[in-house]
């Protein structure tokens, strides 16, 4: 089974609120269908979630009554995005079932407290593809907070120990520095998980309430420490996701999972 995340930077224009990248998602859905693997899919919230969440300061928790409507609006927005993603996947003949995080988990000060993994297992056993996504969720300490797609990836990788974990993003993979701001950044094809802390990434200037690439590297490290290889691949380039799923040569970064 492959655990695949379609990042918010790939499925939306993160600089423009509520902007869905139809053609890109349709193509990725075709590649996922063509590879014909067993999957759990996760997608980011992109501009459907991050901008509203930042506007209403939801990463701080529900500290004011005025945030409650913003919490609901953010959830409604990511549901719209999820519906668009689901439509694209179903159009390609993928039997996907949506599992909204707020209905299956609870957080505790931003960290996962409880999560119902049984529903994922039950759908997988019956031939479905579970799909979940970055969302808002109840938080036992903060009232409510943000459940990022990366947090879901870590939880699902820990529970199901997939063959590979794939992050589909808007860069070819990891670099020695942020390639958007540093022309001397060098591409990294393979790196051991123990060497991840030495990387300099630089924070992206776009709106992101889940710590952007810095947060992603923390998640990747935790997953790779489970002994699972993690792949970072550019979803903007045709057939790269398909090649990763099929084990074909391509351009990507592989983070080698910790070995005994």
Helices and strands as residue ranges (DSSP letters): E 2-6, H 8-11, H 22-35, E 39-43, H 46-55, G 58-60, H 67-91, E 96-98, H 101-104, E 105-108, E 111-115, H 118-125, E 129-133, E 135-139, E 143-147, H 149-160, E 164-169, E 174-175, E 187-188, E 190-192, G 193-198, H 212-224, E 230-234, H 240-246, E 253-256
